[in-house]
């Protein structure tokens, strides 16, 4: 069974994230969407809430599992017998950081590959940070997040 991992903070999940997850799910028999627990950041949504928002948003994808993790991604990949890490890229600035991380991961575990999926053009500008800012200022984010979680995200971020 080919297992891939699509990691991220997903705070909150965006339509751009969903696009990458959908495409990555076609690359493996099983895709683990891994929500990073990052104690150095102050997320708008708890780790459990982010997992639940992703689950609500992806009910139609049958070969995915959504879990949280902490620590090194490469260790999580090994523990789950994954041989592929899938990362989404929006811009050149994303590539520089992600490329560096992929090289480190390759040194730590040469048998695990990282692949990059470029964002669909309509989502290149989209980030969780932008969504938070728009929602905080009472802007309409309905085109940016999955409809199934729009109410949850608006309620949290517009306070």
Number of C-alpha atoms within 10 A of each C-alpha: 8 12 20 27 30 22 22 17 19 22 24 25 23 23 20 25 23 17 15 20 24 16 12 25 22 12 14 19 12 19 27 25 25 22 22 21 17 13 8 6 8 9 15 14 17 13 20 13 14 23 25 15 22 25 18 14 20 18 9 10 14 10 13 24 16 18 18 18 16 13 10 10 18 20 15 16 21 13 9 13 15 22 19 20 23 23 24 23 19 18 12 9 9 12 16 11 10 18 15 11 14 19 14 13 20 15 11 12 15 11 12 19 16 19 14 16 15 15 19 14 10 9 16 13 12 18 19 19 11 13 24 21 14 16 20 15 12 13 13 11 19 16 10 18 23 22 15 13 19 17 12 13 24 21 11 13 18 14 9
